[in-house]
Each structure stands twice: as C-alpha cells, then as structure tokens.
Amino acid sequence: MKELLNIALVAHDSRKRELLDWVRYNADLLSKHQLYATGTTGKLIGEIAVGTEDGVEYPFKNKVTRLLSGPLGGDQQIGAMIAEGKITADKAVLGYVGAYTFAEVVSGYTAFFLGARSVCPSATMIVKFIGSWGDPTMEAATAKDLIDNGAVLISQHSDSTTPATTAQENKVFHVGYNISMSDIAADASIVSSRIDWTNFFVKVIKAQINGEKQDKDYIGHGLKDGDVVLTELNTKIAAKDTVEKIKEAQEAIQSGKLQVFDTSKFTVGGQTVTHAFAIDTDGDFAADSEEAVFDGAFHESYFQSAPYFALRIDGITLLNEAY
C-alpha cells in the first residue's frame, strides 16, 4: 500500500532557493503527499511552475498547508505537530470519489472534509475525479486507488454503489451518497446523505395546476425542511454517541449557530478567505457577482440554488483535475 506522507518543509532565507530547486526536481513525487511549510517557504512552493508537454503546471498550487513564518512561530508549530503525532504516515486520510470538478462536487467534498475536521483536527483528504456522474467500474478502481494512497474512509459524489463495496473489500469505512449503501456493505458503509425532492415537486406541481409562475431558484430550504436528509445510521459500525452528535450538529445547522463554511475553520493558501463571488453572470464558469463571504462564513446556495462554492482549501489534495 502506498503511504500518504506528511512532509514538513523549512528553509533558512539563504537556503530557500536550494529547497525550491529540490522541490521542483521532485515535484511529481512530492505532489502526491501532504506538504506543510512555514510562511514564505509555503508561498514560494505554491508558486512553483513545472514545464510539461501541454504547457506549464503548478503542482503545488493550493496544496501546501502554510503555517506561521519561521521567526513568528512556524518552526515551533511544526515541532509541536511532530511531537503530538499529527505529522505521521498513519493519520486520518479521507478518500473522495468525485464526478467532476464542478462547484456542486467541490462544495460537497469540502463540507464533508470540514465536518470530519471538526471531530478529528488532523484529518486530510485526497480526491480523485472520474469524469462521469456514474461509472461503476471506474468508481471502484478510483476508490481502490484512494485506499492504496492511504485513505481509511471513502466517500463519494458519484452514483453507483461500487465505492461502498470496494471499501468493504479493503476493510475501510464508507459514507455514501443519494441512497443507503449499508445493505450491500454492512461492514463498511456508515450512513449516506441524500436529497429528498418531495417538497420541491409538490411546490412545482401546485404552481403548475394553479397557473402560477415558477420560481427560477429554490433557495432558503434544506435540512430544516427535510429537503436534505441522512439515511438510517448503521449502528453496527458507527462510533459510540454518533446518533447524539448527528442530532447536535443538525440542530446547530438549522438554528444558524453552525455555519458549514465558517471561514475561521479553513484557509486557502494559508490565508483566511475574506472575499469570494457567488454568481457567474457571463457564462465563463467564473463567479463575478454577489459577495458570498459575510458574517464570518461563505454562504453557499444563498443567492441561487445551484452550488457555487469552488474554493480549493488547504488540507485537501486533488490527485487529478482532468474533468
């Protein structure tokens, strides 16, 4: 099994160039692992460009967890992480089978990752995309690849059950999507999230019958309305007190006390996010209107029902981006 290593990179100012040359030379290998670096060093590594047959790539962009500058405590942060066992080869690694690099998928795996981090601060995530909403063979192969890269739990935004069965075959855990998968992977699949379309369809059908104009978006609905639900928890394998913790989190989300994309809980390139647009007005797949960050959080599906969270946050490594 390939290990996902956690590698700390530190360099004195007079030696930064040598370190950057070494990282560039070993980019193909290092980009497959989780990197930590002190302030300026992390910034410079993130800017490394590597020439390829197709042009220029930035293999470490948004993939380095930046700590404080060395003189301001970054060296001590790394030392503490090593002493506490946080920088180890066996830390909690989540593997995620993604369909495409669309905001719909990015939003989902980021929310899942942040939820995991709330109970396991040392957790990291690796994501691999398959370029399809559903391809059982490819989903299984991708799940296996994630496991081989160190994942101890598999989740997915893809439509078949093969990530669940692959997880069970390889004795790791699984969290599903759209339907319960505990019946076919009873020793692996813990729970699934799904959308319940009942309220939406009732609303649309009533409007049609009454000759009313259909709303362009279906916003302001979700967990509190039963539009987003969890399948029955597989208590056979779930951790103790999981039922209580799920209820606690659901109540906090519904009350607004818990914001899924609380900007104090994640960084991008080592920096707190203070600005991000929500709406793409010109069809170029880049948001250019409506500020999504306010009141200390990125507000997903606030301006439109279609997801628009597309930030690449620290702690999540993408193994490919072809789709």
VENRABEL-V185870 format. One record per residue. N is the residue number from 1. RES is the residue in one small letter. PHI is phi in whole degrees, 0 to 359 (999 if undefined). D_FIRST is the distance of its C-alpha to the first C-alpha in whole Angstrom. Layout:
# VENRABEL-V185870
N:RES:PHI:D_FIRST, N:RES:PHI:D_FIRST
This chain:
# VENRABEL-V185870
1:m:999:0, 2:k:286:4, 3:e:264:6, 4:l:275:10, 5:l:272:12, 6:n:247:16, 7:i:247:18, 8:a:263:22, 9:l:239:24, 10:v:225:28, 11:a:214:31, 12:h:295:34, 13:d:308:37, 14:s:284:38, 15:r:241:34, 16:k:297:33, 17:r:297:33, 18:e:297:31, 19:l:295:28, 20:l:296:29, 21:d:297:29, 22:w:294:26, 23:v:296:24, 24:r:298:25, 25:y:298:24, 26:n:255:21, 27:a:302:21, 28:d:299:18, 29:l:284:16, 30:l:293:17, 31:s:293:17, 32:k:271:14, 33:h:237:14, 34:q:272:16, 35:l:254:20, 36:y:237:23, 37:a:207:26, 38:t:287:29, 39:g:323:32, 40:t:296:33, 41:t:302:30, 42:g:299:28, 43:k:297:31, 44:l:293:31, 45:i:296:27, 46:g:298:27, 47:e:264:30, 48:i:298:29, 49:a:251:29, 50:v:234:28, 51:g:284:30, 52:t:229:28, 53:e:296:30, 54:d:264:31, 55:g:130:32, 56:v:242:31, 57:e:239:28, 58:y:241:27, 59:p:295:23, 60:f:246:23, 61:k:298:26, 62:n:63:26, 63:k:239:22, 64:v:249:23, 65:t:280:24, 66:r:271:28, 67:l:258:29, 68:l:292:33, 69:s:301:34, 70:g:310:34, 71:p:295:38, 72:l:263:38, 73:g:123:35, 74:g:298:32, 75:d:299:31, 76:q:293:32, 77:q:299:29, 78:i:295:26, 79:g:300:27, 80:a:293:28, 81:m:296:24, 82:i:293:23, 83:a:297:25, 84:e:275:25, 85:g:81:21, 86:k:280:20, 87:i:263:19, 88:t:219:16, 89:a:281:12, 90:d:249:12, 91:k:289:15, 92:a:291:15, 93:v:243:14, 94:l:263:15, 95:g:250:14, 96:y:230:17, 97:v:271:18, 98:g:254:22, 99:a:284:24, 100:y:225:26, 101:t:274:27, 102:f:287:30, 103:a:303:31, 104:e:304:31, 105:v:279:27, 106:v:301:27, 107:s:301:29, 108:g:293:27, 109:y:289:24, 110:t:292:25, 111:a:299:28, 112:f:297:25, 113:f:298:23, 114:l:294:26, 115:g:296:27, 116:a:295:23, 117:r:297:24, 118:s:293:28, 119:v:248:26, 120:c:219:23, 121:p:301:24, 122:s:271:21, 123:a:296:19, 124:t:232:18, 125:m:224:17, 126:i:241:15, 127:v:235:17, 128:k:225:17, 129:f:261:20, 130:i:249:21, 131:g:72:25, 132:s:200:26, 133:w:287:28, 134:g:200:26, 135:d:208:24, 136:p:308:23, 137:t:294:21, 138:m:291:19, 139:e:299:19, 140:a:296:17, 141:a:296:15, 142:t:292:14, 143:a:300:13, 144:k:296:10, 145:d:297:10, 146:l:296:10, 147:i:296:8, 148:d:296:5, 149:n:268:7, 150:g:109:7, 151:a:293:10, 152:v:251:12, 153:l:212:15, 154:i:249:16, 155:s:228:19, 156:q:199:21, 157:h:234:24, 158:s:205:24, 159:d:263:26, 160:s:260:25, 161:t:265:23, 162:t:293:20, 163:p:298:18, 164:a:292:19, 165:t:292:19, 166:t:294:15, 167:a:300:14, 168:q:295:16, 169:e:299:15, 170:n:254:11, 171:k:59:13, 172:v:236:13, 173:f:270:17, 174:h:208:18, 175:v:234:22, 176:g:265:24, 177:y:215:26, 178:n:77:30, 179:i:221:30, 180:s:292:29, 181:m:242:26, 182:s:291:26, 183:d:288:28, 184:i:259:25, 185:a:218:22, 186:a:296:24, 187:d:263:21, 188:a:229:19, 189:s:277:22, 190:i:275:24, 191:v:192:26, 192:s:226:27, 193:s:259:29, 194:r:206:32, 195:i:264:35, 196:d:258:38, 197:w:276:41, 198:t:305:44, 199:n:299:46, 200:f:295:45, 201:f:294:46, 202:v:300:49, 203:k:298:50, 204:v:294:50, 205:i:295:52, 206:k:297:55, 207:a:297:55, 208:q:293:56, 209:i:298:58, 210:n:272:60, 211:g:69:60, 212:e:270:58, 213:k:289:56, 214:q:281:53, 215:d:292:51, 216:k:292:49, 217:d:233:46, 218:y:243:45, 219:i:245:44, 220:g:84:45, 221:h:239:43, 222:g:163:40, 223:l:301:39, 224:k:294:42, 225:d:263:44, 226:g:82:41, 227:d:280:40, 228:v:238:36, 229:v:222:35, 230:l:252:32, 231:t:286:32, 232:e:299:32, 233:l:291:30, 234:n:278:28, 235:t:293:29, 236:k:298:27, 237:i:239:24, 238:a:292:25, 239:a:294:26, 240:k:302:29, 241:d:72:32, 242:t:297:30, 243:v:303:33, 244:e:294:35, 245:k:291:33, 246:i:297:33, 247:k:299:36, 248:e:298:37, 249:a:292:35, 250:q:299:36, 251:e:296:40, 252:a:292:39, 253:i:293:38, 254:q:295:41, 255:s:278:43, 256:g:91:42, 257:k:294:41, 258:l:253:37, 259:q:261:37, 260:v:303:33, 261:f:254:33, 262:d:300:35, 263:t:289:35, 264:s:277:35, 265:k:258:31, 266:f:208:29, 267:t:227:30, 268:v:235:30, 269:g:62:29, 270:g:81:30, 271:q:245:33, 272:t:291:35, 273:v:279:36, 274:t:242:39, 275:h:207:40, 276:a:195:39, 277:f:281:41, 278:a:252:40, 279:i:248:42, 280:d:266:42, 281:t:265:46, 282:d:241:46, 283:g:74:43, 284:d:260:40, 285:f:65:38, 286:a:230:38, 287:a:298:40, 288:d:219:43, 289:s:208:45, 290:e:68:45, 291:e:290:44, 292:a:270:41, 293:v:259:40, 294:f:201:43, 295:d:53:44, 296:g:77:40, 297:a:207:38, 298:f:273:37, 299:h:264:39, 300:e:284:37, 301:s:53:39, 302:y:271:42, 303:f:263:44, 304:q:206:43, 305:s:288:41, 306:a:292:38, 307:p:300:35, 308:y:223:36, 309:f:286:33, 310:a:230:31, 311:l:288:30, 312:r:260:27, 313:i:274:26, 314:d:293:24, 315:g:101:21, 316:i:245:20, 317:t:250:18, 318:l:268:19, 319:l:280:16, 320:n:203:19, 321:e:218:23, 322:a:288:24, 323:y:244:26
